[in-house]
């Protein structure tokens, strides 16, 4: 059995299900795969953890909020897609070099195709212009979205991404009347950032909703969308699709995506049961 060490760098990631997801799939491939969480808060800690992981023989690391853009300056080479997006969520250590990839964009695209087949792609409003927003925005363009509006409270960040994608920019949402779809690529809705990213009364009956948050499974946005009878998907499928692509980069093995989807659903059910028991 060959050993494969992987991990995740981010802030507030203690509840991440990535270790269980990757290690279970690794066991099916008879890999001695271990997946470690590195919960860090500063750019200096990010750099130190990257150096330590590389020296320790790690195959690679996943990168999450808020370091998907900050990590780029510490890498030797980017995949064409990661360079175009300007964000990295997967780092591979190979032959003394650091390679950056983005598996979020294809992960979101696949979750959209499978979860919202035939959804209208005329005008989409996307909340969030960070690393996840950059990936989702590129995916939306590849999915054929004609008009894209990016919403982010940071004017500089929002305008920069909008310019790169040929999109419109707004600092806040005031209406969704002309929109076919709404994507939440902001942290709002996560356990550490609870709430709904826009007033629920803005949702209308011709709208579809995609929320990339997967913990909790039922975000306030998804609850409001479903209460209004709208087609809506959460972030669980995207989580698996991006994880499966990262797993392949780390290990060189082809993961069983259906098995990983089933495993994540079991993990999320167990997490909800445990939370209910302790509430």
HELIX and SHEET records of a PDB file:
HELIX    1   1 UNK A   18  UNK A   28  1                                  11    
HELIX    2   2 UNK A   43  UNK A   55  1                                  13    
HELIX    3   3 UNK A   70  UNK A   74  5                                   5    
HELIX    4   4 UNK A   80  UNK A   85  1                                   6    
HELIX    5   5 UNK A  104  UNK A  115  1                                  12    
HELIX    6   6 UNK A  131  UNK A  142  1                                  12    
HELIX    7   7 UNK A  155  UNK A  165  1                                  11    
HELIX    8   8 UNK A  191  UNK A  193  5                                   3    
HELIX    9   9 UNK A  200  UNK A  202  5                                   3    
HELIX   10  10 UNK A  220  UNK A  227  1                                   8    
HELIX   11  11 UNK A  236  UNK A  251  1                                  16    
HELIX   12  12 UNK A  257  UNK A  278  1                                  22    
SHEET    1   A 6 UNK A  32  UNK A  39  0                                        
SHEET    2   A 6 UNK A   3  UNK A  10  1                                        
SHEET    3   A 6 UNK A  60  UNK A  63  1                                        
SHEET    4   A 6 UNK A  90  UNK A  94 -1                                        
SHEET    5   A 6 UNK A  97  UNK A 101 -1                                        
SHEET    6   A 6 UNK A  77  UNK A  78  1                                        
SHEET    1   B 6 UNK A 168  UNK A 170  0                                        
SHEET    2   B 6 UNK A 147  UNK A 151  1                                        
SHEET    3   B 6 UNK A 123  UNK A 127  1                                        
SHEET    4   B 6 UNK A 181  UNK A 184  1                                        
SHEET    5   B 6 UNK A 208  UNK A 211  1                                        
SHEET    6   B 6 UNK A 232  UNK A 233  1                                        
END                                                                             
